[in-house]
Amino acid sequence: MIKAFSALLFTTALACAGSAALAQDKTVKIGALSDQSGLYADLGGPGSTLAAQMAVEDSGLTQKGWKIDIISADHQNKPDIGSNIARQWFDVEKVDIIVDVPNSGVALAVNNIVREKNGVYINSGAAASDLTNSQCSPNTVHWTYDTYMLAHGTGGALVKAGGDSWFFITADYAFGAALERDTTAVVKAGGGKVVGSVKHPLNSSDFSSFLLQAQASKAKIIGLANAGGDTTNTIKQAAEFGIVSGGQKLAALLLFLSDVHSLGLNVAQGLNFTESFYWDTNDQTRAFAKKFQERMRNKQMPTMVHAGVYAGVLHYLKALEAMGGNSHDGAKIVAKMKEMPTDDPLFGKGKIEANGRKIHPAYLFEVKKPSESKGPWDYYKLVSTIPAEQAFTPLSESTCALLKK
């Protein structure tokens, strides 16, 4: 009887010790999965890895005894490659969280794997609003922007300004389809119409046939439902065709600071677009941007994707600290992230809604004329601010299954 009781005490002590060790686990591995070498490399890529590193440094956790490692990989804009990397990271590398992931096709594929492996996924780079609607997951937070925000920001403003006929030039994958879908809904709701559209392969170099179709449509607005190098190539070739001087207006439905830098102000001036971060907004964004630029090999300023990676990782680490350690249970960690209000120097105060959508204000910008710019990277002027509660899909309209529980 005494031996049995002693054995019970020993087993109980081991269990308690194991629970305490689990609660105090202060090891984290972050995987920055991005396009490291293709058409989205400047808007995400190495800059996203740096942003994650800066968030780790600014969290102060390493000074408190935490061991936090960051690894990175190139998904090459291919869902199968992105999926294989994600599986390898969870099964072999023991990654806890995947961040960034521009390209909605890759993002949606990785979303399923993160849920299966019960990891954490903070997406900053992809746009498809499906991530917090039909494909929502208890393991995913969609941080920076999405197609709903872009459609209602840029599309809504142009329709109100009289742009009531549209023709879309759309990237032929999940992102382009989602952006055209969401913008079409805004155009029609505003009394406009879509007179046509054409799809192009990802990473195209020749947009002449697509632009000729758009020009022939006589649509007032040519909506560019593409991104990165595809957007800049479309805009450059549109200038060669004299489309804007001919009376039609280009709507860059997704434009990044790196795109404007690539185009130059002579070509990009006058473009309207929607973003949720700009480096020259206030003292805090400028301080972050200066540190970021100093450490970037190409000395570029941060895009909103980089800002989202930084803010998302910072909030994730705050949640782990509040939990007393890393439980490595992704769904529980994301639940804690949703429970805690968000507050960071780049996006300010906000929250993560039940469907995983991080909400914050969005901004309608216009590209400055060369004469208005005060120097390198001084490219944007603010047209209007879209309040957080208007910038993203209202929960009453979300199709996320998590909202039904």
N, C-alpha and C positions, 0 to 999 in steps of 0.2 A: 504494500500500500504506500509506504514511504517512497520506494523507488518510482512508483507510478506518478506520485505527486511531484517528485523532483523532476521527472521527465516532462511533465506538463508545464512546470515553471520554466524549464529550460527552453521548451518549444515556444512558449509565450514570449519569453525574453528575446528570442531570435526574431520572431515576427515583429515585435515592437522596434527592434533595432533596424530591421529591414525597412519598415515603414518610415522611420526617421531618416534613414539614409536616402530613401526615395524622395522624401519631401525636401531634403536639403541638397539634392543633386544640382550642382551648379555648372554643368557642362552643356554647351549648345553648339550645334553645327548648322551653319547657314549656307544654303546653296543659291547662288545668283545665276539663274538660267536665262540667257539672253541671246540675241543675235550679236555675235562678237565681231563679225567680219563682213556682213552684208548690208542691205539697204536700210536697216534699222540700227546699225551699230552706233551711230552718233547720238541718236536719241535715247538709247539704252546702253547696251554693251559694256565696255570697261568702266564707263561712268557710273553704271548701276552698282558694279562691284565696289567701286570707291565710295559711293553713297552709303552702302551697307557698312563698310568699314568705319566711316565717319560716325555713323549712328552708334556702333559698338563703342567707339572711343568716347563719344559724348554721353553715353548712358552711365558711365562711371562704374559699371559692374566688374570690369577686370581688376580695378583697384580694390574691389571688395572680395576678391578671391574667385571670381567666375572665370572659367576657361571657355572662350568663345572663338571658334574657328570659322573662316569663310572660304568656300571653294566656289569656282565658277566653271561654266561650260557654255559651248556654242550649240544652240539647237538648229542652226542653219535654216530656220523658217520651215522646218519639216516636222509635222506632228509625230511621225514614227520615231525620229531621232530624239525629239524632246521627251517622248514617252519612255524610251529606253534609258535615257539619262536619269529621268526621275526614278525609275525602278531601281537602277543601279545605286543611286544615291540613298534611297531608303533601305534597300536590302543589304548593301555592302558597306557603303560609306557612313551609314547611320546618321544621315542628315535629318534634322528636326523640322526645318522650314525651307520652303522654296520661295524666292522673291523674283520680281520683275516679270519676265516672260512676255515680251512683245510678240505679236502675231496671234490673233484670236484662234486660229486653227490649232496651233500648238497649245495655247492657253486652255482651251476647252478639253483637250486630250489630257493634259497634265492635271487638270482639275479632278478628273475621275480617278487618277492614280493616287493623288494626295488623299482623297476621301477613302479609298480602299486601304491605304497604308496608315490611315489615321495620323497624318502629319498636319502641318500648318502651311497654308498657301496665302501669301499676300501678293496679289497681282497689281502691278503698277503700270505695266507696259501695254497690255491688251485693252481693246476698246469694247468688245461685244457686251452689250447689256444683258445677254443671256446668262452671264456668270452670276447675276443676282436675281434672275428670273427663272426660266425653265431649267437651267443647269445649276441652280444654286446648291450650295453644300455647307454643312455645319463646320467644315474645315477651312473655308475660303473667305477672305476679305478682299473686296475689290476697292482699291484705295483711291486712285488719282482722278480718273475720268471715265466716261463710257459713251456709247453711241447716243444714248438718250440726251446726255448733257450737250454733246456736239450738235445734235439735230435741233434741239430746242434753243440753244444759244445762237449759233450761226444761222441755221435755217430759219428759225423764227424771226430773227431780226431782219433778214433779207426779204422775207415774205411781207412783213409789216412795212418795209420800205418800198414796196411795189413790185418785188420780184415774184410774180405770180405764175410764171411758166418755167419749168425746169427740165433739163436733160442731164442725166447722170453718166459720168465716166467712172466705172466701178472696178476695184480690184476683185478678181474672181476667186475669193475664198471667204471664210466665215465673217471676217471683219467687214469687208466691202458690202456683203449682203446685209449685214445687220445695220450698217450705217445708212445704206440706201433705204432700207425698210423704215427705220426710225425717222429719217428726214422726210420721206414721202408722206408719212402720217402727219407730220407737222405742216408740210406744204398744203395738203388737202384740208386739214383742219382750219387753215388760214384762208381758205377759199381759192387756193392756187391749183395748178394741175401739173402733172408730169407728162411731157410730150414724147419722151423716149429715154432709152438708156443703152449702154453698151458695156460689156465686160472685157477686161484685159488681163492677161496672165501676170502673176506676181513678178516683180523685178523686170519690167519691160523697159526697153530702150527707145522704141519707136512708137509714138502716140499719134502719128500723122493721120492714119485712117480713122481713129476714134475722134480726133478733134474735127476732122472734116464732117463727120456725121453730126457732131454737136453743133457745128457752125450752120449746117444745112437745116437743122431743126428750127432755127430762128428763136429758140428758147431765150428768155431774158437772162436766165441764170444757168450756168454750166456747173453742176455740182461735182466736185472731185471727191469721190468716196474711195480714196486711197491714202497712202501715207509714205513718209520718208522719201527715198529716192524716186519712187513712182510719182509722188506729188511734185517734187521739184522738176523732174523731167517733163511732166505734163505742162507745168506753168511756163517753163523755158520755151517749149515748142509752141505753146499757145501764143506767146509773144511774137515768135517768128511768123505765125499765120495772121497776125494782126487782129486776133479775135476781140480783144478788149477795145482796141481803137475802132473796131467795127460796130461797137454798141452793145455787145454781150458782156456779161460780168462773170468772172470766175468766183466760185465759192469754194475756198479751201476748207473743206469740212473738218480736216484734221491737219493742223500745221504746228510744227515745233520750232523752237528757237534755232535749232541747228539747221532746219530747212531754210529759214530766212537768211541765216548767215551764208549758206551755200548759194542761195539765189542772188544775194546782194540787194540793196535797197532800190536800185534802179529798176529791177525787174519785179520785186515783191511789193513795192509801195502801193498802198491803197487796199491791200487784201484785208478782209475781215475774217476773223476766226475766233474760236473759243478755247481758253485754257483755264486751268485751275491754279497755276503758279507762274510767277514771273520774277526773275532774280532781282529786279530793281523796284520792288513793291514797297519795302520798308527797310529799316535799319537791320532787322534780323535776317531778312532774305539776302540783303547785300553782304552781310558778314559771312553767312554760309557760302554764298557764291564766290566770294574772294578766296576763302580757304579751299573750296572745291577746285577753282580754276588753277590755283597755284600747284595743285597736286596732279592735275590732268596733263598727260603727256602732250596733247594737242592744244592745251590752254583754253579750251572752250568753257563757256558758262553752262551751268546745269539746266537741263530741260525739266518739264514738269514730271517726266518719268523718273528722273534721278531724284527729284524732290520727294516723290511718292515712296520710293524705296527707302530713303532716309527716314521719313516720318513713320512709315509702316514698321520698320525694324525697331525704331525707338519705342513705339507703343507696345510692340510685342515683348520687348525686354522689360518694360515697365510692368507688364502683366505677369511675367515670370517672377520678377522680384516680389510683387504683391502676393504671389502664390507661395513664396518661401523657397522656391526652387523649380526646376524643370521636371514636370511629371512625365514628359514625353507623350502625353495624351493630347493629340492635336485638337480634338473636338472640345475638350475641357479648357484648353488654353484659349481657343478662339471665343468660347463662351465668356471667359474672363475678360478678354479684350473688348467684347461687346458691352459688358457690364460697366467697364471703366470709361468715363468721358475721355476723349482724346484732346491733347493739348501739346502742340509742338511749335517751334519758331517759324516754320514754313507755311503751315496751313491754319495756325491758330487753334481755337477751340472748336470741337465738333463731336461727332459720335459715330459709332458703327451700328447700323440698324440690324434688325433680326434677320434680314435676308443677306447680310454680309456686306451691304453697301455702305462705304464710308462717305458721309456727306459733309460738305463744306461749300463755301461760295465758289462760283465760277465767274469768269470775266470775259466780256466781249472786247477784243482788241482790234486795232487797225495798225498795219505796218506803216511806220513813219516814212515821209519823203526824205531823200538824202539831206536836204537842207534843214530838216528838223532834228536830225540825229546829232548828238553831242560827242559821239565817239564810238569805238568798237563795242558791239553788243547792245548799244542803245537803239533798240529797234521798234519797241511797242509804244503805242499810246492807248490809254484806257477809254473805251467808248461807254461801257456800262457794266455794272456789277449785278450778277444774278444771285439772289439770296439762296442759301443752302437748301432750304425747303422747296425751292422751285427748280433747282439745278438738276435734280436726279428724280428717277421714277418714284412717285408717291407709293407708299406701302399699299394703299388701297387699290393701286393698279398693278402691283407686282404679281407675277404668277409663280413666285417661289413657294414650293411645297412646305418649307419650314414655317411659313406663316399660318398654316392650317393646324399646326400642333398646339 
